[in-house]
């Protein structure tokens, strides 16, 4: 699935294993190679 880094808006791919449930909210964690850190977002790019 395509995701976008909230910090730099670099679009990347997150796999299904990166989905995290937290407090009833579905979050996606993925490693942004541009920011060089793991980013947590709560929505995906609609393609």
C-alpha contacts under 8 A as a table, 3 or more apart, distances in Angstrom:
res1	aa1	res2	aa2	distance
1	X	13	X	5.62
1	X	14	X	5.59
1	X	15	X	6.42
1	X	16	X	7.78
1	X	44	X	7.36
1	X	45	X	7.93
2	X	11	X	6.77
2	X	12	X	5.76
2	X	13	X	4.77
2	X	14	X	6.37
2	X	44	X	6.35
2	X	45	X	5.68
2	X	46	X	7.94
2	X	47	X	7.95
3	X	11	X	5.67
3	X	12	X	5.42
3	X	13	X	5.86
3	X	14	X	6.41
3	X	43	X	7.55
3	X	44	X	4.98
3	X	45	X	5.42
4	X	9	X	5.30
4	X	10	X	5.59
4	X	11	X	4.33
4	X	12	X	6.13
4	X	44	X	7.13
4	X	45	X	6.78
5	X	8	X	5.68
5	X	9	X	4.54
5	X	10	X	5.33
5	X	11	X	6.38
5	X	12	X	7.66
5	X	32	X	6.80
5	X	39	X	6.67
5	X	41	X	7.37
6	X	9	X	5.49
6	X	39	X	7.70
6	X	41	X	6.96
7	X	35	X	7.76
8	X	34	X	7.58
8	X	35	X	7.11
10	X	32	X	7.63
10	X	34	X	6.96
12	X	32	X	7.21
13	X	30	X	7.89
14	X	18	X	6.48
14	X	28	X	7.55
14	X	29	X	7.50
14	X	30	X	5.70
15	X	18	X	5.70
15	X	19	X	7.81
16	X	19	X	5.82
18	X	28	X	5.55
18	X	29	X	5.09
18	X	30	X	6.28
19	X	26	X	6.80
19	X	27	X	5.73
19	X	28	X	4.56
19	X	29	X	6.38
20	X	26	X	5.88
20	X	27	X	4.98
20	X	28	X	5.89
20	X	29	X	7.07
21	X	24	X	6.28
21	X	25	X	5.73
21	X	26	X	4.69
21	X	27	X	6.00
22	X	25	X	5.20
22	X	26	X	6.34
22	X	27	X	6.91
25	X	42	X	7.60
26	X	42	X	6.21
27	X	40	X	6.53
27	X	41	X	5.70
27	X	42	X	4.43
27	X	43	X	7.26
28	X	40	X	5.54
28	X	41	X	5.24
28	X	42	X	5.86
28	X	43	X	7.40
29	X	38	X	6.58
29	X	39	X	5.64
29	X	40	X	4.42
29	X	41	X	6.50
30	X	38	X	5.44
30	X	39	X	5.53
30	X	40	X	6.62
31	X	36	X	7.03
31	X	37	X	5.63
31	X	38	X	4.17
31	X	39	X	6.00
32	X	35	X	5.51
32	X	36	X	5.55
32	X	37	X	5.64
32	X	38	X	5.97
32	X	39	X	6.41
33	X	36	X	4.66
33	X	37	X	6.97
41	X	44	X	7.92
